[in-house]
Amino acid sequence: MFHWLQHFFGFDAGQGNAPHYLFFSGTGSDLSELALVGAVFAIVRKHNCHIRHCWRVGRFPVDGTSFTTCSRHHPKGAPTHAEVLAAADEHNERRR
């Protein structure tokens, strides 16, 4: 059994191969694929809505908290085009 596991994971340098070559060209190459899947999961988890079981992208911060929610779960809803323009005008006036 030990020899089979050693061969499966590529730790036996058979037929003139360098030690551990078979591991990195076989089973070990799957480690990078697992890392990519983990990175995608972490990005989705970080940027999704903070409401439980909601997988929408959370783009709207909730005032007074560290939560970001989607337009469906935000207390004020998604900002309208007029509200964005008014906020931009107000910000520009304060800068002057």
C-alpha positions in Angstrom: 0.0 0.0 0.0 2.8 2.4 0.9 4.5 1.9 -2.5 1.2 2.5 -4.3 0.7 5.8 -2.5 4.3 6.7 -3.1 3.8 6.1 -6.8 0.4 7.9 -6.9 1.8 11.1 -5.4 4.9 10.9 -7.6 7.5 10.5 -4.8 9.2 7.5 -6.5 11.7 8.7 -9.1 11.1 5.9 -11.5 12.5 5.5 -15.0 15.2 8.2 -14.8 13.0 11.0 -13.5 14.3 13.5 -11.0 13.0 13.2 -7.5 9.6 14.8 -7.0 9.3 15.6 -10.7 6.3 13.2 -11.0 4.6 14.9 -8.1 4.8 18.4 -9.6 3.7 17.3 -13.0 0.9 15.1 -11.7 -0.9 15.3 -8.4 1.0 18.4 -7.2 -0.2 20.5 -10.2 -3.7 20.3 -8.7 -2.6 22.5 -5.8 -2.7 25.6 -8.0 -6.2 24.8 -9.2 -7.4 24.5 -5.6 -5.8 27.8 -4.8 -7.7 29.4 -7.7 -11.0 28.0 -6.6 -10.2 29.2 -3.0 -9.4 32.7 -4.4 -12.6 33.0 -6.3 -14.6 31.9 -3.2 -12.8 34.5 -1.1 -13.5 37.3 -3.6 -17.2 36.3 -3.8 -17.4 36.1 -0.1 -15.8 39.5 0.5 -17.9 41.4 -2.1 -21.3 39.9 -1.7 -24.2 41.3 0.3 -23.9 41.0 4.0 -27.5 39.6 4.4 -27.4 35.9 5.0 -28.0 33.7 1.9 -27.9 36.6 -0.5 -25.3 36.2 -3.2 -25.8 39.6 -4.9 -22.9 42.0 -5.1 -23.0 44.4 -2.1 -22.2 47.8 -3.4 -24.1 50.1 -1.1 -22.6 50.8 2.4 -25.1 51.1 5.3 -24.6 54.3 7.2 -23.2 53.9 10.6 -22.1 50.3 10.1 -19.4 48.3 8.3 -22.0 46.4 6.3 -22.4 46.6 2.5 -25.6 45.4 1.0 -27.2 45.0 -2.4 -29.9 47.4 -3.7 -32.6 45.0 -2.6 -31.6 44.8 1.0 -30.3 48.4 1.5 -32.6 50.4 3.9 -32.9 53.3 1.4 -32.8 51.2 -1.7 -30.5 51.9 -4.7 -29.8 55.6 -5.3 -31.5 57.1 -8.3 -29.6 59.0 -11.0 -30.9 62.3 -9.6 -29.7 61.5 -6.1 -26.2 60.7 -7.5 -26.0 63.9 -9.4 -27.2 65.9 -6.4 -24.6 64.3 -4.2 -21.9 65.0 -6.8 -23.0 68.6 -7.1 -23.0 69.0 -3.3 -19.5 67.5 -3.0 -18.2 69.8 -5.7 -19.7 72.8 -3.9 -18.0 71.8 -0.7 -14.6 71.5 -2.4 -14.8 75.1 -3.7 
